[in-house]
Amino acid sequence: MQRRDVMRMAGGAVLAGAMARGASAQAPVRWDISLPWGPTEFHTINAQNFAAEVKKATNDAVQMTVHPGGALGVRANETVRSVGDGVVPMAESAGFQNVGDLPLLGIESLPFLIANYDELQVMHSLVRASWERELERRGVALVYMVPWPTQNFYFKKPINTAADLRGVRMRTYDRVTAEMCTRLGMVPQQLNNPDVVPALASGRVDAVMTSGTTAVAQRYWEFLKHAYTTNHLWATNLMLVNLESWRRLPAATRTTIQDLAKRMEPEFWNVSKAEHATRMAELQRNGMTVEEPAPALVQAMRAATATMADDFARANPAAGPIIQEFRRRVGRA
């Protein structure tokens, strides 16, 4: 074989290798997103819209597939751990559902600490950086976060006084809400979102705390007849991504996705704000009685839970200065 033929073959091999590497570099990144919520809930729709925008903004370089209803087998209270360990590259759950791994996530579910969306934004401005640092220590990056609408209590029978709460088996989210229910004389039953309807059907629980969004999605009117707009806590969903997977993306791609999340997050908040009135009206159309709790009942609830924020701060020292500054900024120092 002549030398020029050898060189030609070698050059061809180099070119083929370069083309293969180029094809490999251009292969899209595909991430599955685990969600515990049903396919029609607004958080799921938000995630689908975000995935579509990411695909478009990155020219198909990053493709996200949303799997609602816990289809990937990731339980809501295992989300931080599962994403950090790489069980799934992305997942969403409510912060309170992962206080076992990151206790500070429970700060916004302290009873009656935060009154409305504006105050929730104040709290997030104070605590978000701490959440992000703690998540990174667990191998997780925060993409965006969006709150649920106003939280409510749902019962089989009318509740007029604090005495009517005694012995009621109430679905709770975490240790904070379990403590709240215990102080009110109820029996806490901690359940993830997909487990609530089976628990209602079996009689394990008599009552549920959640937003109108979930109440409609899970057709609570089939089990419960009375809804009270207690607004007793706030809950925010965190969209999380595995930190190693995130850092493997080119810097420009990460910037594109971050900019997109920053732009879309306020839009997702607006969706949340519109949900409460819409879903409570839907509950009424399906036969549920929707009303504000009696003032005496609210007063009793506030009195029974008044020390919980200070107790939380003692158990989680990082929360103390945040709660103090929050109270100062909203005029309740």
LUMROPA-524173 format. One record per residue: residue number from 1; residue in three letters; chain; y negated, z negated, x of N, C-alpha, C in turn. Coordinates in steps of 0.2 Angstrom, whole numbers. Each point is the difference from the previous one (the first is absolute). Layout:
N
pos;code;unit;n_north;n_up;n_east;ca_north;ca_up;ca_east;c_north;c_up;c_east
NUM;ALA;A;Y;Z;X;Y;Z;X;Y;Z;X
...
END
This chain:
333
pos;code;unit;n_north;n_up;n_east;ca_north;ca_up;ca_east;c_north;c_up;c_east
1;MET;A;6;0;4;-6;0;-4;-6;0;4
2;GLN;A;-5;4;-1;-6;1;4;-5;-6;-1
3;ARG;A;-4;-1;5;-4;-6;-1;-5;0;-6
4;ARG;A;-2;6;-2;-5;0;-5;3;-1;-7
5;ASP;A;7;1;0;4;-1;-6;1;-8;-1
6;VAL;A;1;-3;6;1;-7;0;-7;-3;-3
7;MET;A;-6;2;3;-6;-3;-2;-2;1;-7
8;ARG;A;2;6;-2;-1;2;-7;4;-5;-5
9;MET;A;6;-1;2;5;-5;-4;-3;-7;0
10;ALA;A;-3;-2;6;-2;-7;1;-7;0;-4
11;GLY;A;-4;5;0;-6;0;-4;1;0;-7
12;GLY;A;6;3;-2;2;0;-7;2;-7;-2
13;ALA;A;4;-3;4;2;-7;-1;-6;-4;-1
14;VAL;A;-5;0;4;-6;-4;0;-3;1;-6
15;LEU;A;-1;6;-2;-4;2;-6;4;-3;-6
16;ALA;A;6;1;0;4;-2;-6;0;-8;-1
17;GLY;A;0;-3;6;-1;-7;0;-7;-3;-3
18;ALA;A;-5;4;3;-7;-2;-3;0;2;-7
19;MET;A;3;5;-3;-1;1;-7;4;-5;-4
20;ALA;A;6;-2;3;3;-6;-3;-4;-6;-1
21;ARG;A;-3;-2;6;-4;-6;0;-6;1;-5
22;GLY;A;-3;6;0;-5;1;-4;2;-1;-8
23;ALA;A;6;3;-1;2;-1;-7;2;-7;-2
24;SER;A;2;-3;5;2;-8;-1;-7;-3;-1
25;ALA;A;-5;1;4;-6;-3;-1;-4;1;-6
26;GLN;A;2;6;-3;-3;2;-6;4;-3;-6
27;ALA;A;5;-2;1;4;-2;-6;-3;-6;-4
28;PRO;A;-1;0;-6;-3;-5;-4;3;-7;1
29;VAL;A;-4;-5;-1;2;-7;0;1;-1;-7
30;ARG;A;6;-3;-2;2;-1;-7;1;-8;-1
31;TRP;A;-4;-3;-4;1;-7;-1;1;-1;-8
32;ASP;A;5;-4;-1;2;-2;-7;-4;-7;-1
33;ILE;A;-3;0;-6;-4;-6;-2;4;-4;-5
34;SER;A;2;-6;1;3;-4;-5;-5;-4;-4
35;LEU;A;1;0;-7;-4;-3;-5;4;-4;-5
36;PRO;A;-2;-6;-1;4;-4;-5;-2;2;-7
37;TRP;A;-6;3;-1;-3;2;-7;4;6;-3
38;GLY;A;-1;0;-7;3;6;-3;-4;6;1
39;PRO;A;3;6;-2;-3;6;2;-7;1;-4
40;THR;A;-1;-3;-6;-6;1;-3;-6;-5;1
41;GLU;A;2;-5;4;-6;-5;1;-5;3;5
42;PHE;A;-6;-2;-1;-6;3;4;1;-1;7
43;HIS;A;3;-5;3;1;0;7;4;5;3
44;THR;A;5;2;-4;5;5;2;-4;7;0
45;ILE;A;-4;1;-5;-3;6;-1;-6;1;6
46;ASN;A;-3;-6;2;-4;0;5;3;2;7
47;ALA;A;6;-3;1;4;2;6;2;7;0
48;GLN;A;2;3;-6;1;7;0;-6;4;2
49;ASN;A;-5;-2;-3;-7;4;1;-1;0;8
50;PHE;A;0;-6;3;-1;-1;7;5;4;4
51;ALA;A;6;0;-2;5;4;4;-2;8;0
52;ALA;A;-2;2;-6;-2;7;-1;-6;2;4
53;GLU;A;-5;-5;0;-6;1;4;1;0;8
54;VAL;A;5;-4;2;2;-1;7;3;7;2
55;LYS;A;4;2;-4;4;7;1;-5;5;1
56;LYS;A;-5;0;-4;-5;6;0;-5;-1;6
57;ALA;A;-2;-6;1;-5;-2;6;3;1;7
58;THR;A;7;-1;0;3;1;7;3;7;0
59;ASN;A;-1;4;-4;3;7;0;8;0;0
60;ASP;A;2;-5;-4;8;-1;-1;3;-3;6
61;ALA;A;-4;-3;5;3;-3;6;3;-7;-2
62;VAL;A;-3;-3;-5;3;-7;-2;1;1;-8
63;GLN;A;7;-1;-1;2;1;-7;3;-7;-3
64;MET;A;-3;-3;-5;2;-6;-3;4;1;-6
65;THR;A;5;-3;-1;4;0;-7;0;-6;-3
66;VAL;A;-2;-1;-6;-1;-7;-3;7;-1;-4
67;HIS;A;3;-6;1;6;-1;-4;-2;-7;-4
68;PRO;A;-1;1;-7;-2;-6;-4;6;-4;-2
69;GLY;A;-1;-5;-3;5;-4;-3;5;-3;4
70;GLY;A;-2;-1;7;5;-4;4;6;5;2
71;ALA;A;-1;6;-1;6;5;1;3;0;7
72;LEU;A;-4;-2;5;2;0;7;4;-7;2
73;GLY;A;0;-4;-5;3;-7;1;-4;-5;4
74;VAL;A;-6;1;1;-5;-5;3;-3;-4;-6
75;ARG;A;2;-7;1;-3;-5;-5;-7;-1;2
76;ALA;A;-4;-1;-6;-7;-1;1;-2;-6;5
77;ASN;A;4;-5;0;-1;-6;4;3;1;7
78;GLU;A;2;6;2;3;1;6;-4;6;4
79;THR;A;-6;2;-3;-3;6;2;-3;0;7
80;VAL;A;-3;-6;1;-3;0;7;5;0;5
81;ARG;A;6;-4;-1;5;0;5;4;7;0
82;SER;A;1;3;-5;3;7;0;-4;5;3
83;VAL;A;-6;0;-1;-5;5;4;0;-1;7
84;GLY;A;-1;-7;2;0;-2;7;6;2;4
85;ASP;A;6;-1;-4;6;1;4;2;8;-1
86;GLY;A;-4;4;-3;2;7;0;5;2;-5
87;VAL;A;2;-5;-5;4;2;-5;-2;6;-4
88;VAL;A;-7;0;-2;-3;5;-3;-7;1;4
89;PRO;A;-2;6;1;-7;1;4;-6;-2;-4
90;MET;A;0;0;-7;-5;-2;-4;2;-3;-6
91;ALA;A;-4;-5;-3;2;-4;-6;-6;-3;-2
92;GLU;A;0;-1;-7;-6;-4;-3;3;-6;-4
93;SER;A;-3;-5;0;1;-6;-4;-6;-4;-1
94;ALA;A;0;-5;-4;-6;-5;-1;0;-5;6
95;GLY;A;-6;-2;2;0;-4;6;4;-7;-2
96;PHE;A;-1;-3;-6;3;-6;-1;8;0;0
97;GLN;A;3;6;0;7;1;0;3;-1;7
98;ASN;A;-5;0;5;3;-1;7;-3;-6;3
99;VAL;A;-2;-5;-3;-3;-6;3;6;-4;4
100;GLY;A;6;2;-1;5;-3;4;0;2;7
101;ASP;A;-3;6;1;0;3;7;-8;-1;2
102;LEU;A;-4;0;-4;-7;0;2;-4;-5;-5
103;PRO;A;0;-6;0;-3;-5;-5;-7;1;-2
104;LEU;A;-4;3;5;-7;1;-2;-1;5;-5
105;LEU;A;5;4;-2;-1;5;-5;0;-3;-7
106;GLY;A;2;-7;0;-1;-3;-7;-7;-3;-1
107;ILE;A;-5;1;4;-6;-3;-1;-4;3;-7
108;GLU;A;1;6;-2;-3;3;-6;4;-2;-6
109;SER;A;6;-3;0;3;-2;-6;-1;-8;-1
110;LEU;A;-4;-3;4;-2;-7;-2;-3;0;-7
111;PRO;A;2;-4;-4;-2;0;-7;-8;-1;-1
112;PHE;A;-3;4;-3;-7;0;-2;-5;0;6
113;LEU;A;2;2;5;-4;0;6;-5;6;0
114;ILE;A;3;6;-2;-4;6;-1;-1;2;-7
115;ALA;A;-6;2;-2;-1;1;-7;0;7;-2
116;ASN;A;-2;5;4;0;7;-2;1;5;6
117;TYR;A;-1;6;-1;1;5;5;-5;-1;5
118;ASP;A;-7;-1;-2;-5;-1;6;2;-6;4
119;GLU;A;2;-5;-2;2;-6;4;6;2;4
120;LEU;A;5;4;-3;6;2;4;-2;4;6
121;GLN;A;-5;4;-1;-3;4;6;-3;-5;5
122;VAL;A;-3;-5;-2;-3;-5;5;6;-3;4
123;MET;A;5;-2;-4;6;-3;3;3;5;5
124;HIS;A;1;6;-2;3;5;5;-4;1;6
125;SER;A;-7;0;-1;-4;1;6;1;-6;5
126;LEU;A;2;-6;-2;1;-5;4;7;-1;3
127;VAL;A;5;2;-4;7;-1;2;4;6;3
128;ARG;A;-3;6;-2;4;6;2;1;1;7
129;ALA;A;-4;-1;5;1;0;7;5;-4;2
130;SER;A;1;-6;-3;5;-5;2;7;2;-3
131;TRP;A;0;3;-6;6;3;-2;2;6;5
132;GLU;A;-4;4;2;2;6;4;2;-3;7
133;ARG;A;-3;-5;3;3;-2;6;7;-3;-1
134;GLU;A;1;-4;-5;6;-3;-1;6;5;-2
135;LEU;A;-2;5;-3;5;6;-2;1;3;7
136;GLU;A;-4;2;4;1;3;6;5;-4;5
137;ARG;A;-1;-7;-1;5;-4;4;7;1;-2
138;ARG;A;1;2;-6;6;1;-3;2;8;0
139;GLY;A;-3;4;3;2;7;1;-3;4;-6
140;VAL;A;-5;-2;-3;-2;4;-6;-7;1;0
141;ALA;A;-2;6;-2;-8;2;-1;-1;1;-7
142;LEU;A;-6;-3;-2;-3;1;-7;-3;7;-1
143;VAL;A;2;3;-5;-3;7;-1;-6;-1;-5
144;TYR;A;2;-3;-6;-6;-1;-5;3;-6;-5
145;MET;A;-5;-3;-4;2;-5;-4;-4;1;-7
146;VAL;A;4;-2;-5;-3;1;-7;2;-6;-4
147;PRO;A;-4;-3;-4;2;-6;-4;3;3;-7
148;TRP;A;4;-5;-2;2;1;-7;-6;-2;-5
149;PRO;A;0;2;-6;-5;-3;-5;1;-7;-1
150;THR;A;-4;-3;-5;0;-7;-2;7;-2;-2
151;GLN;A;1;-6;3;7;-3;-2;0;-4;-6
152;ASN;A;6;1;-4;0;-3;-6;7;-5;-1
153;PHE;A;0;-4;-5;6;-3;-2;3;3;-6
154;TYR;A;6;0;0;4;3;-6;5;-4;-3
155;PHE;A;0;-2;-6;5;-5;-3;3;3;-6
156;LYS;A;6;-3;-2;3;1;-6;-4;-3;-6
157;LYS;A;-3;-6;1;-3;-4;-6;-7;-1;2
158;PRO;A;-4;-2;-5;-7;-1;2;-1;-6;4
159;ILE;A;-5;0;5;-1;-6;4;-7;-2;-1
160;ASN;A;-1;-6;-2;-7;-2;-2;-2;-6;4
161;THR;A;4;-4;3;-2;-5;4;5;-1;6
162;ALA;A;-2;-4;5;4;-1;6;7;-2;-2
163;ALA;A;0;-4;-5;7;-3;-2;5;5;-2
164;ASP;A;-3;6;-2;4;6;-3;4;3;6
165;LEU;A;-3;-1;6;3;3;6;6;-4;3
166;ARG;A;1;-6;-2;5;-4;3;7;3;-1
167;GLY;A;4;0;5;7;3;0;1;7;-1
168;VAL;A;-6;4;0;0;7;-1;3;3;7
169;ARG;A;5;4;0;2;3;6;-4;7;2
170;MET;A;-4;-1;4;-5;5;2;2;4;6
171;ARG;A;-1;7;0;1;4;6;-6;-1;4
172;THR;A;2;-1;7;-5;-1;5;1;5;5
173;TYR;A;-5;0;5;0;5;5;2;-3;7
174;ASP;A;-2;-6;1;0;-3;7;0;-8;0
175;ARG;A;-1;-3;5;0;-7;1;-7;-3;-4
176;VAL;A;-5;4;1;-7;-2;-3;1;0;-7
177;THR;A;2;5;-3;0;1;-8;6;-5;-2
178;ALA;A;5;-1;4;5;-5;-3;-3;-7;0
179;GLU;A;-4;-2;5;-3;-6;0;-5;-1;-6
180;MET;A;-4;6;-1;-4;0;-6;4;-2;-7
181;CYS;A;5;4;-1;4;-1;-6;3;-7;0
182;THR;A;2;-3;6;3;-7;0;-5;-5;-2
183;ARG;A;-6;1;2;-6;-4;-2;-2;0;-7
184;LEU;A;2;6;-3;-2;1;-7;6;-2;-5
185;GLY;A;6;-3;3;5;-2;-3;5;5;-2
186;MET;A;-1;6;3;5;6;-2;5;0;6
187;VAL;A;6;3;-1;5;1;4;0;7;4
188;PRO;A;-2;0;6;-1;6;4;7;4;1
189;GLN;A;-1;7;-1;6;4;1;-3;6;4
190;GLN;A;1;0;7;-2;5;4;4;6;0
191;LEU;A;-4;6;-2;4;6;-1;-4;6;3
192;ASN;A;3;5;3;-3;6;1;-1;4;-6
193;ASN;A;-4;5;0;-2;4;-5;6;3;-4
194;PRO;A;5;3;3;6;4;-3;4;-5;-4
195;ASP;A;0;-7;2;4;-5;-2;-2;-3;-7
196;VAL;A;-7;1;-2;-3;-3;-5;4;1;-7
197;VAL;A;0;7;-1;3;2;-7;7;-3;-1
198;PRO;A;5;1;5;6;-3;-1;0;-8;-1
199;ALA;A;-5;-3;3;0;-7;-1;-3;-2;-7
200;LEU;A;-4;4;-2;-3;-1;-7;6;2;-5
201;ALA;A;4;5;1;5;2;-4;6;-6;0
202;SER;A;1;-3;5;5;-5;1;-2;-7;-2
203;GLY;A;-6;-1;-1;-3;-6;-2;-1;-5;6
204;ARG;A;0;3;6;-1;-4;6;-8;-2;0
205;VAL;A;-4;4;-2;-7;-2;-1;-3;1;-7
206;ASP;A;-5;-5;-2;-3;1;-6;-7;3;0
207;ALA;A;-3;0;6;-6;3;1;-1;3;6
208;VAL;A;-6;4;1;-1;4;6;-7;0;1
209;MET;A;-2;0;7;-7;1;2;0;6;4
210;THR;A;-5;5;-2;-1;6;3;-6;4;-3
211;SER;A;-1;6;2;-5;4;-3;2;3;-6
212;GLY;A;-5;3;-4;1;4;-5;4;6;2
213;THR;A;-1;3;6;3;6;2;8;-1;0
214;THR;A;2;-5;3;7;-1;0;3;-2;-6
215;ALA;A;-4;-4;-4;3;-2;-7;1;7;-4
216;VAL;A;-4;5;0;1;6;-3;6;4;3
217;ALA;A;0;0;6;5;4;4;7;-3;-2
218;GLN;A;0;-6;-1;7;-4;-1;1;-1;-7
219;ARG;A;-5;2;-5;1;-1;-7;1;-7;-2
220;TYR;A;-4;-4;2;1;-8;-1;0;-1;-8
221;TRP;A;-3;4;-4;0;-1;-7;7;-1;-3
222;GLU;A;5;3;4;7;-1;-3;2;-7;1
223;PHE;A;-3;-4;4;2;-7;1;-5;-5;-1
224;LEU;A;-6;1;1;-6;-4;-1;-5;2;-5
225;LYS;A;-3;-5;-3;-5;2;-5;-7;-2;1
226;HIS;A;-2;-4;5;-6;-3;1;-3;1;7
227;ALA;A;-5;3;1;-3;1;6;-7;-4;1
228;TYR;A;-1;-3;5;-6;-4;1;-4;2;7
229;THR;A;-6;2;-1;-3;3;6;-3;-6;4
230;THR;A;4;-3;4;-1;-6;4;-4;1;6
231;ASN;A;1;6;3;-4;2;6;1;-6;5
232;HIS;A;6;-2;1;1;-6;4;1;1;7
233;LEU;A;1;6;2;1;2;7;-1;8;1
234;TRP;A;-1;2;7;0;7;1;6;2;5
235;ALA;A;2;6;0;5;2;4;-2;7;2
236;THR;A;1;2;6;-1;6;3;6;3;4
237;ASN;A;1;7;-2;5;3;4;-2;3;6
238;LEU;A;5;-1;5;-2;3;7;5;6;1
239;MET;A;-3;6;2;4;5;2;1;-1;8
240;LEU;A;6;0;2;2;-2;7;4;6;4
241;VAL;A;-1;1;6;3;4;4;3;-3;6
242;ASN;A;6;2;2;3;-3;7;-5;2;5
243;LEU;A;-1;-5;4;-5;1;6;2;5;5
244;GLU;A;6;0;2;3;5;5;-1;7;-3
245;SER;A;2;1;-6;0;6;-3;-7;3;0
246;TRP;A;-5;-5;-2;-7;2;0;-3;2;6
247;ARG;A;2;-4;6;-3;1;6;3;7;3
248;ARG;A;6;2;-2;3;6;2;-4;7;-2
249;LEU;A;-4;-1;-5;-4;5;-3;-6;2;5
250;PRO;A;-2;6;1;-5;2;4;-7;-4;-2
251;ALA;A;-4;-2;4;-6;-4;-1;-4;4;-6
252;ALA;A;-1;6;1;-4;4;-5;3;-1;-7
253;THR;A;7;0;0;3;0;-7;-1;-7;-3
254;ARG;A;1;-5;4;-1;-7;-2;-8;-1;-3
255;THR;A;-4;3;4;-7;0;-2;-1;3;-7
256;THR;A;3;6;-1;0;3;-6;2;-4;-6
257;ILE;A;6;-3;1;3;-4;-5;-4;-6;-2
258;GLN;A;-3;-3;6;-4;-6;-1;-6;2;-4
259;ASP;A;-3;5;1;-6;2;-3;1;2;-8
260;LEU;A;6;3;-1;2;1;-7;1;-6;-3
261;ALA;A;4;-5;3;1;-7;-4;-7;-3;-1
262;LYS;A;-4;0;4;-7;-3;-1;-4;3;-5
263;ARG;A;1;7;-1;-3;3;-6;3;-1;-6
264;MET;A;7;0;0;3;-1;-7;1;-7;-2
265;GLU;A;0;-5;4;1;-7;-2;-5;-2;-6
266;PRO;A;-7;1;1;-4;-1;-6;1;3;-6
267;GLU;A;3;7;1;2;3;-6;6;-3;-4
268;PHE;A;5;-3;4;5;-3;-2;-2;-7;-4
269;TRP;A;-5;-3;3;-3;-6;-3;-3;1;-7
270;ASN;A;-3;6;-1;-3;2;-6;6;1;-5
271;VAL;A;5;3;2;6;1;-5;2;-7;-2
272;SER;A;1;-5;5;2;-7;-2;-5;-3;-5
273;LYS;A;-6;1;1;-5;-3;-5;0;3;-7
274;ALA;A;2;6;0;1;3;-7;6;-2;-4
275;GLU;A;5;-3;4;7;-1;-3;0;-6;-5
276;HIS;A;-4;-5;1;1;-6;-4;-1;1;-7
277;ALA;A;-6;3;-2;-2;1;-7;5;5;-3
278;THR;A;2;5;4;5;5;-3;6;-3;-2
279;ARG;A;3;-3;5;7;-3;-1;0;-6;-5
280;MET;A;-5;-4;0;0;-5;-5;0;3;-7
281;ALA;A;-4;5;-1;0;4;-7;6;3;-1
282;GLU;A;4;2;5;6;3;-2;5;-5;-2
283;LEU;A;0;-6;3;4;-6;-2;-1;-2;-7
284;GLN;A;-7;0;-2;-1;-1;-7;3;5;-5
285;ARG;A;-1;6;2;3;6;-4;7;-1;-1
286;ASN;A;4;-3;5;7;-1;-1;2;-7;-3
287;GLY;A;-5;-4;-3;1;-6;-4;-1;-6;4
288;MET;A;-2;0;6;-2;-7;3;-7;-2;-2
289;THR;A;0;-7;0;-7;-3;-1;-3;-1;7
290;VAL;A;-6;3;1;-3;-1;6;-7;-4;-1
291;GLU;A;-1;-5;3;-6;-5;-1;-1;-4;7
292;GLU;A;-6;-2;0;-2;-5;5;3;-7;-1
293;PRO;A;2;-3;5;3;-7;-1;-5;-5;-3
294;ALA;A;2;-5;-3;-5;-5;-3;-4;-3;6
295;PRO;A;-6;-2;-1;-4;-3;5;3;-6;3
296;ALA;A;3;-4;-5;3;-7;3;6;2;4
297;LEU;A;4;5;-2;6;2;4;-3;2;7
298;VAL;A;-5;4;1;-2;3;6;-3;-6;4
299;GLN;A;-3;-5;-3;-3;-6;4;6;-4;2
300;ALA;A;5;-1;-4;6;-3;3;4;3;6
301;MET;A;0;7;-1;3;4;6;-4;-1;6
302;ARG;A;-7;0;-1;-4;0;6;1;-7;3
303;ALA;A;0;-6;-4;0;-6;3;7;-2;3
304;ALA;A;5;3;-3;7;-1;3;1;3;7
305;THR;A;-4;6;1;1;4;6;-6;-1;5
306;ALA;A;-5;-5;-1;-6;0;3;1;-1;8
307;THR;A;5;-4;2;0;-1;7;5;5;4
308;MET;A;2;5;-3;5;4;3;-3;4;6
309;ALA;A;-7;2;-1;-3;4;6;0;-4;6
310;ASP;A;-2;-7;-1;-1;-4;6;7;-2;3
311;ASP;A;5;0;-5;7;-1;3;3;6;4
312;PHE;A;-2;6;-3;2;6;4;-4;0;7
313;ALA;A;-6;-2;0;-3;0;6;3;-5;5
314;ARG;A;2;-5;-2;3;-5;4;7;2;3
315;ALA;A;3;4;-4;7;3;2;-1;6;4
316;ASN;A;-6;4;-1;-1;6;4;-7;-1;3
317;PRO;A;-1;-3;6;-7;-1;3;-4;6;0
318;ALA;A;2;6;1;-4;5;1;-4;2;-7
319;ALA;A;3;-3;-6;-3;2;-6;-6;-5;-1
320;GLY;A;0;-5;3;-6;-5;-2;-7;3;1
321;PRO;A;-1;2;6;-7;3;1;-1;6;-5
322;ILE;A;5;4;-1;-1;6;-5;-2;-2;-7
323;ILE;A;4;-5;-2;-1;-3;-7;-7;-3;0
324;GLN;A;-2;-4;5;-7;-3;0;-5;5;0
325;GLU;A;0;5;4;-5;6;0;0;4;-6
326;PHE;A;6;1;-3;0;3;-7;-3;-4;-5
327;ARG;A;1;-6;0;-4;-4;-5;-7;0;1
328;ARG;A;-2;0;6;-7;0;1;-3;7;-2
329;ARG;A;3;5;1;-3;7;-1;0;1;-8
330;VAL;A;5;-3;-4;0;1;-7;-4;-5;-4
331;GLY;A;-3;-5;4;-4;-5;-3;4;-6;-3
332;ARG;A;6;-1;3;4;-6;-2;2;-5;5
333;ALA;A;-5;0;5;2;-5;6;0;-7;-2
END
